[in-house]
Amino acid sequence: MPGTVEDVDAPSASDVLRRCRELVRPALVDAVGRLHPWTGEMAAYALGWSDTAGTLEPGGSEGKGVRQALAVLGAEAVGADAACAVPGAVAVELVHTFSLLHDDVMDADALRRRRPAVWKAYGTGPAVLAGDALLARAVTGLAGTPGDHAAAAVRRLCDALNDLVAGQAEDLRFEHRPWDGPGAVGPEEYRSMAEGKTGALLGCALALGAVLGGAPEPTVAALDRAGRHLGLAFQAVDDILGIWGDPATTGKPVHADLHRGKKTHPVLAALAGGSRAARELGTLLASSRPTDAAAERVASLVEEAGGRAATRGEARRHLDAARYALRATPLTRTAARELDVLFAGLADRVM
């Protein structure tokens, strides 16, 4: 077991996230500071650091920093110093922010983290441009990483980007497919979409830390696999929150996914049940996209038909698979425990 460290009391998931954010923050600030002043201002707003006037907001919501934490823990898990993972952590955080800016435009989501999304605050064109700037800075910064692992790290990031784009493309296409019949979205199609849209970058983040830490390919691949399973669990939880989540917590309007006709796991699982509630649900969904009143009924039918419970089960299965991938890989004891705590904390939001 490489670099095994002594047992210590495992910190909470929030402790792990905070430690990693504090480590990565200076380099992330530096990366955003290298952008054009206007795109940099929008990036700082997107990251929760400032308002639209560029004034710092100490209490702003900057997100959990999950992906940067995974990169840091990926390096520590293979016995490397956490500092070597910082360029990878910055890259995945910038890519994640880029994806959120573009997603909000594509989905017409007006809110992000309880305040106007970048496209609502600055305009659609500027938001797209800011996302492009973040993506370019992510790749440029990672390519300039000192040492022998920069090329492999960039290749892994680009592979994840291709998967992310493919997953987002499928997610958008699913909205125009029927709820039942020959053209309906099947469970394997849904999982493939979710792995690309959410799992690819989480897997990449964990693997990047290992790549930059000089780990062998089998270890890198195992960490990527663990992160992808975590992503599928994470997406299942997000699907639950997209229907039943509290807007004060999610930062988005209630029933946002239902209003858009998104094919999410709870709805697809409910429709597959064949119960009376599932049949009524199918009829209601086929008629039109739900109004506010109809969305309440849809959410009730999805739960009655077992969609919520099935999605909790999906999250648990993938969380177990992610943990198994970690246990089957030689990792440092402390980092492995912190990863396990972090994985459980991310999936336990609605368990």
ROVEXMAR-637323 format. One record per residue (C-alpha): residue in one letter; x, y, z. Coordinates in nm, 2 decimals. Example, Ala and Ser with C-alpha at 12.3 -4.5 7.8 and 13.67 -1.06 7.14 Angstrom:
2
PT   rest       xx       yy       zz
PT      a     1.23    -0.45     0.78
PT      s     1.37    -0.11     0.71
! end
This chain:
351
PT   rest       xx       yy       zz
PT      m     0.00     0.00     0.00
PT      p     0.19     0.31    -0.12
PT      g     0.25     0.59     0.13
PT      t     0.02     0.44     0.40
PT      v    -0.03     0.69     0.68
PT      e    -0.14     0.64     1.04
PT      d    -0.51     0.61     1.13
PT      v    -0.67     0.93     1.25
PT      d    -1.02     1.02     1.32
PT      a    -1.20     1.08     0.99
PT      p    -1.31     1.44     0.94
PT      s    -1.65     1.53     0.81
PT      a    -1.72     1.57     0.44
PT      s    -1.75     1.95     0.50
PT      d    -1.41     1.95     0.67
PT      v    -1.25     1.77     0.37
PT      l    -1.41     2.01     0.12
PT      r    -1.30     2.31     0.32
PT      r    -0.94     2.19     0.35
PT      c    -0.91     2.13    -0.02
PT      r    -1.08     2.46    -0.11
PT      e    -0.83     2.64     0.11
PT      l    -0.54     2.46    -0.06
PT      v    -0.66     2.53    -0.42
PT      r    -0.81     2.88    -0.37
PT      p    -0.49     3.09    -0.43
PT      a    -0.42     2.91    -0.76
PT      l    -0.78     2.94    -0.87
PT      v    -0.79     3.31    -0.80
PT      d    -0.47     3.35    -1.00
PT      a    -0.62     3.16    -1.29
PT      v    -0.93     3.38    -1.30
PT      g    -0.71     3.68    -1.27
PT      r    -0.54     3.59    -1.59
PT      l    -0.86     3.62    -1.79
PT      h    -0.97     3.93    -1.98
PT      p    -1.11     4.18    -1.71
PT      w    -1.47     4.14    -1.84
PT      t    -1.47     3.76    -1.86
PT      g    -1.28     3.75    -1.53
PT      e    -1.55     3.96    -1.37
PT      m    -1.82     3.72    -1.49
PT      a    -1.61     3.42    -1.38
PT      a    -1.58     3.57    -1.03
PT      y    -1.95     3.63    -1.02
PT      a    -2.02     3.27    -1.13
PT      l    -1.78     3.14    -0.87
PT      g    -1.97     3.34    -0.60
PT      w    -1.68     3.57    -0.52
PT      s    -1.83     3.90    -0.62
PT      d    -2.15     4.07    -0.74
PT      t    -2.21     4.22    -1.09
PT      a    -2.03     4.54    -1.00
PT      g    -1.72     4.34    -0.92
PT      t    -1.75     4.40    -0.54
PT      l    -1.63     4.12    -0.33
PT      e    -1.91     3.92    -0.15
PT      p    -1.75     3.75     0.15
PT      g    -2.07     3.56     0.22
PT      g    -2.13     3.46    -0.15
PT      s    -2.21     3.09    -0.23
PT      e    -1.91     2.95    -0.42
PT      g    -2.03     2.59    -0.43
PT      k    -1.89     2.29    -0.25
PT      g    -1.57     2.25    -0.45
PT      v    -1.63     1.88    -0.49
PT      r    -1.42     1.83    -0.81
PT      q    -1.12     2.02    -0.68
PT      a    -1.14     1.81    -0.36
PT      l    -1.14     1.49    -0.56
PT      a    -0.83     1.60    -0.75
PT      v    -0.65     1.68    -0.42
PT      l    -0.75     1.35    -0.26
PT      g    -0.66     1.16    -0.58
PT      a    -0.30     1.27    -0.54
PT      e    -0.29     1.20    -0.17
PT      a    -0.45     0.86    -0.22
PT      v    -0.15     0.75    -0.43
PT      g     0.10     0.88    -0.18
PT      a     0.18     1.21    -0.36
PT      d     0.19     1.56    -0.21
PT      a    -0.14     1.74    -0.24
PT      a     0.04     2.04    -0.40
PT      c     0.11     1.84    -0.72
PT      a    -0.27     1.81    -0.78
PT      v    -0.35     2.18    -0.76
PT      p    -0.32     2.25    -1.14
PT      g    -0.56     1.96    -1.20
PT      a    -0.79     2.09    -0.92
PT      v    -0.80     2.43    -1.08
PT      a    -0.86     2.29    -1.43
PT      v    -1.16     2.08    -1.32
PT      e    -1.31     2.36    -1.12
PT      l    -1.29     2.59    -1.42
PT      v    -1.44     2.33    -1.65
PT      h    -1.72     2.27    -1.41
PT      t    -1.79     2.64    -1.39
PT      f    -1.78     2.67    -1.77
PT      s    -2.03     2.38    -1.80
PT      l    -2.27     2.55    -1.55
PT      l    -2.26     2.88    -1.74
PT      h    -2.34     2.70    -2.07
PT      d    -2.60     2.46    -1.91
PT      d    -2.79     2.76    -1.76
PT      v    -2.81     2.91    -2.11
PT      m    -2.92     2.59    -2.28
PT      d    -3.18     2.51    -2.00
PT      a    -3.29     2.87    -1.97
PT      d    -3.24     2.84    -1.59
PT      a    -3.26     3.19    -1.45
PT      l    -3.12     3.11    -1.11
PT      r    -2.80     2.96    -0.99
PT      r    -2.71     2.93    -0.62
PT      r    -3.00     3.15    -0.52
PT      r    -2.92     3.45    -0.75
PT      p    -2.94     3.53    -1.12
PT      a    -2.75     3.30    -1.34
PT      v    -2.47     3.47    -1.54
PT      w    -2.67     3.49    -1.86
PT      k    -2.95     3.67    -1.67
PT      a    -2.71     3.91    -1.50
PT      y    -2.48     3.98    -1.80
PT      g    -2.66     3.85    -2.11
PT      t    -2.65     3.53    -2.31
PT      g    -2.36     3.62    -2.54
PT      p    -2.14     3.74    -2.25
PT      a    -2.22     3.42    -2.05
PT      v    -2.12     3.20    -2.34
PT      l    -1.80     3.39    -2.39
PT      a    -1.72     3.37    -2.02
PT      g    -1.77     2.99    -2.03
PT      d    -1.54     2.97    -2.34
PT      a    -1.27     3.18    -2.15
PT      l    -1.29     2.94    -1.85
PT      l    -1.25     2.64    -2.07
PT      a    -0.95     2.78    -2.25
PT      r    -0.78     2.88    -1.92
PT      a    -0.84     2.53    -1.78
PT      v    -0.67     2.36    -2.07
PT      t    -0.39     2.62    -2.09
PT      g    -0.32     2.61    -1.72
PT      l    -0.31     2.23    -1.71
PT      a    -0.08     2.21    -2.01
PT      g     0.17     2.44    -1.83
PT      t     0.20     2.21    -1.53
PT      p     0.56     2.15    -1.44
PT      g     0.70     1.79    -1.46
PT      d     0.65     1.49    -1.68
PT      h     0.27     1.44    -1.64
PT      a     0.12     1.75    -1.81
PT      a     0.05     1.58    -2.15
PT      a    -0.12     1.28    -1.99
PT      a    -0.33     1.51    -1.77
PT      v    -0.44     1.72    -2.06
PT      r    -0.54     1.41    -2.26
PT      r    -0.75     1.29    -1.97
PT      l    -0.92     1.63    -1.93
PT      c    -1.00     1.64    -2.30
PT      d    -1.14     1.29    -2.30
PT      a    -1.37     1.39    -2.01
PT      l    -1.47     1.70    -2.20
PT      n    -1.57     1.50    -2.50
PT      d    -1.78     1.27    -2.27
PT      l    -1.94     1.57    -2.10
PT      v    -2.04     1.73    -2.43
PT      a    -2.18     1.40    -2.55
PT      g    -2.38     1.36    -2.23
PT      q    -2.52     1.71    -2.25
PT      a    -2.62     1.65    -2.61
PT      e    -2.81     1.34    -2.52
PT      d    -2.98     1.52    -2.22
PT      l    -3.10     1.79    -2.46
PT      r    -3.22     1.54    -2.72
PT      f    -3.41     1.34    -2.46
PT      e    -3.64     1.64    -2.40
PT      h    -3.78     1.59    -2.75
PT      r    -3.83     1.22    -2.72
PT      p    -4.16     1.06    -2.61
PT      w    -4.23     0.93    -2.26
PT      d    -4.33     0.59    -2.39
PT      g    -4.33     0.38    -2.70
PT      p    -4.05     0.29    -2.94
PT      g    -3.88     0.62    -2.91
PT      a    -3.88     0.64    -2.53
PT      v    -3.56     0.68    -2.33
PT      g    -3.44     0.35    -2.18
PT      p    -3.26     0.31    -1.85
PT      e    -2.92     0.23    -2.01
PT      e    -2.95     0.53    -2.23
PT      y    -3.02     0.74    -1.93
PT      r    -2.72     0.60    -1.74
PT      s    -2.49     0.66    -2.03
PT      m    -2.61     1.02    -2.05
PT      a    -2.57     1.07    -1.68
PT      e    -2.22     0.92    -1.68
PT      g    -2.11     1.16    -1.95
PT      k    -2.29     1.47    -1.82
PT      t    -2.19     1.43    -1.45
PT      g    -1.97     1.12    -1.40
PT      a    -1.70     1.20    -1.65
PT      l    -1.57     1.51    -1.48
PT      l    -1.59     1.36    -1.13
PT      g    -1.40     1.06    -1.26
PT      c    -1.15     1.29    -1.43
PT      a    -1.10     1.50    -1.12
PT      l    -1.01     1.20    -0.91
PT      a    -0.79     1.05    -1.18
PT      l    -0.61     1.38    -1.25
PT      g    -0.48     1.39    -0.90
PT      a    -0.34     1.04    -0.94
PT      v    -0.19     1.12    -1.29
PT      l    -0.02     1.43    -1.15
PT      g     0.10     1.22    -0.86
PT      g     0.27     0.97    -1.09
PT      a     0.04     0.68    -1.02
PT      p     0.04     0.37    -1.26
PT      e    -0.24     0.35    -1.52
PT      p    -0.44     0.07    -1.34
PT      t    -0.47     0.29    -1.03
PT      v    -0.56     0.59    -1.24
PT      a    -0.83     0.39    -1.42
PT      a    -0.97     0.26    -1.09
PT      l    -1.00     0.61    -0.95
PT      d    -1.17     0.73    -1.27
PT      r    -1.42     0.44    -1.24
PT      a    -1.49     0.53    -0.87
PT      g    -1.55     0.89    -0.97
PT      r    -1.78     0.80    -1.25
PT      h    -1.99     0.58    -1.02
PT      l    -2.00     0.87    -0.77
PT      g    -2.12     1.09    -1.06
PT      l    -2.41     0.85    -1.13
PT      a    -2.50     0.86    -0.76
PT      f    -2.47     1.24    -0.76
PT      q    -2.69     1.27    -1.06
PT      a    -2.96     1.05    -0.91
PT      v    -2.96     1.27    -0.60
PT      d    -2.98     1.58    -0.82
PT      d    -3.27     1.43    -1.01
PT      i    -3.46     1.39    -0.68
PT      l    -3.38     1.74    -0.57
PT      g    -3.49     1.87    -0.91
PT      i    -3.84     1.75    -0.83
PT      w    -3.87     1.76    -0.45
PT      g    -3.58     1.98    -0.35
PT      d    -3.62     2.30    -0.14
PT      p    -3.54     2.60    -0.35
PT      a    -3.37     2.76    -0.05
PT      t    -3.12     2.47    -0.07
PT      t    -3.10     2.40    -0.44
PT      g    -3.11     2.76    -0.55
PT      k    -3.36     2.67    -0.83
PT      p    -3.74     2.70    -0.86
PT      v    -3.94     2.40    -0.74
PT      h    -4.03     2.14    -1.01
PT      a    -3.79     2.30    -1.25
PT      d    -3.71     1.97    -1.42
PT      l    -4.08     1.88    -1.46
PT      h    -4.16     2.21    -1.62
PT      r    -3.89     2.15    -1.88
PT      g    -4.00     1.80    -1.96
PT      k    -3.66     1.66    -1.86
PT      k    -3.62     1.29    -1.87
PT      t    -3.49     1.22    -1.52
PT      h    -3.44     0.90    -1.33
PT      p    -3.74     0.93    -1.09
PT      v    -3.99     0.99    -1.37
PT      l    -3.85     0.72    -1.60
PT      a    -3.84     0.47    -1.31
PT      a    -4.20     0.56    -1.22
PT      l    -4.32     0.51    -1.57
PT      a    -4.16     0.17    -1.59
PT      g    -4.35     0.04    -1.29
PT      g    -4.68    -0.02    -1.48
PT      s    -4.90     0.07    -1.18
PT      r    -5.22     0.27    -1.19
PT      a    -5.02     0.58    -1.08
PT      a    -4.77     0.51    -1.36
PT      r    -5.04     0.50    -1.62
PT      e    -5.20     0.82    -1.50
PT      l    -4.85     0.98    -1.49
PT      g    -4.79     0.87    -1.85
PT      t    -5.12     1.02    -1.97
PT      l    -5.05     1.35    -1.79
PT      l    -4.70     1.38    -1.92
PT      a    -4.81     1.30    -2.28
PT      s    -5.07     1.58    -2.28
PT      s    -4.83     1.88    -2.24
PT      r    -4.56     2.01    -2.02
PT      p    -4.70     2.05    -1.67
PT      t    -4.83     2.38    -1.54
PT      d    -4.76     2.46    -1.17
PT      a    -5.07     2.28    -1.06
PT      a    -5.01     1.98    -1.28
PT      a    -4.65     1.96    -1.17
PT      e    -4.76     1.91    -0.82
PT      r    -4.97     1.61    -0.94
PT      v    -4.69     1.48    -1.15
PT      a    -4.45     1.49    -0.85
PT      s    -4.71     1.31    -0.64
PT      l    -4.76     1.04    -0.90
PT      v    -4.39     0.99    -0.95
PT      e    -4.35     0.92    -0.58
PT      e    -4.66     0.70    -0.56
PT      a    -4.54     0.49    -0.86
PT      g    -4.21     0.43    -0.68
PT      g    -3.98     0.67    -0.88
PT      r    -3.84     0.85    -0.58
PT      a    -3.76     0.52    -0.39
PT      a    -3.61     0.37    -0.71
PT      t    -3.38     0.67    -0.76
PT      r    -3.26     0.65    -0.40
PT      g    -3.18     0.29    -0.47
PT      e    -2.99     0.38    -0.78
PT      a    -2.78     0.64    -0.59
PT      r    -2.70     0.38    -0.32
PT      r    -2.60     0.12    -0.58
PT      h    -2.36     0.35    -0.75
PT      l    -2.22     0.48    -0.42
PT      d    -2.15     0.12    -0.32
PT      a    -1.98     0.06    -0.66
PT      a    -1.77     0.37    -0.61
PT      r    -1.66     0.25    -0.26
PT      y    -1.59    -0.09    -0.39
PT      a    -1.36     0.05    -0.66
PT      l    -1.17     0.24    -0.39
PT      r    -1.14    -0.06    -0.16
PT      a    -1.01    -0.27    -0.45
PT      t    -0.73    -0.03    -0.51
PT      p    -0.41     0.02    -0.31
PT      l    -0.45     0.37    -0.16
PT      t    -0.31     0.56     0.14
PT      r    -0.53     0.49     0.44
PT      t    -0.61     0.85     0.54
PT      a    -0.70     0.96     0.19
PT      a    -0.91     0.65     0.13
PT      r    -1.11     0.72     0.45
PT      e    -1.16     1.08     0.35
PT      l    -1.28     0.98     0.01
PT      d    -1.52     0.74     0.16
PT      v    -1.65     1.01     0.40
PT      l    -1.68     1.26     0.11
PT      f    -1.86     1.00    -0.12
PT      a    -2.12     0.93     0.16
PT      g    -2.17     1.30     0.23
PT      l    -2.25     1.38    -0.13
PT      a    -2.50     1.10    -0.17
PT      d    -2.66     1.14     0.17
PT      r    -2.83     1.47     0.09
PT      v    -3.17     1.30     0.04
PT      m    -3.11     0.95     0.18
! end
